[in-house]
């Protein structure tokens, strides 16, 4: 399961990057987090994708972005106040990828409430509990 999801980013519904979760080789490829570092063209594409998805929420559309190094899937969370982009390996079946994305999104919504992300002050330590849950999720799935 953990080989399918490479990394993911959480954005506000306005398209502002909040946090990036990535496999950290220094932690045995367990997920770690940092401030997002995205090039401007990718950020523009992501903001446009968020804008399109938020406006189409009632149509249940799902968008993907294909890049040279993988595919990005989008999931909206917390009454659409947060958006998660998942970078996955494009060699895996879509159903497996979607199941993983849903499991991570469910964990996010279980930990955070609607207003927590909306009024977030920029302190990344708020994501430590989520990081631990995601790491545990992947460890358990590999048993």
Steps between C-alpha positions, in 0.01 A plus 500: 500500500771748589670457164193641326485835678821698454404828666208733551426866560225673691370827356237749606196523276649826367800303375754604761742218586495406869714188550681231300523140623777291344676168545808582702796268429654615829198354684482166321273643229240586761305816422637830626376854434635840400393828350409445134753592233331505159611669184280785379357320195394200708346729760300684231371167361405379847316824583305472175416138573379593848290784358338264248436229756353729764262646241398148388453350846135416437590321177731254682777553246846370575801644327849364452816673386764298317863598536818331384560339838148391591137588533335742740154421633288751687274455803296768673472490880347686794197636320730595210724726711798272438615327184749214492709422193646151488802413287478137404695262282317464168569125479236412762131430446276801547276322752795429734616860470153635577467271804828631640403862432167443674667340803739795539220755449285321757782520755542870428130570552495288816780702661423855385183697532357747254639813669847368589632524145307816424676688784834316482787723612783342298637277776575163338502316832121479472557224241707268722199296614387461139851394394502231769157375394598482133824319585307251715244451224775404257681275751179312577415456133841341434458226763 
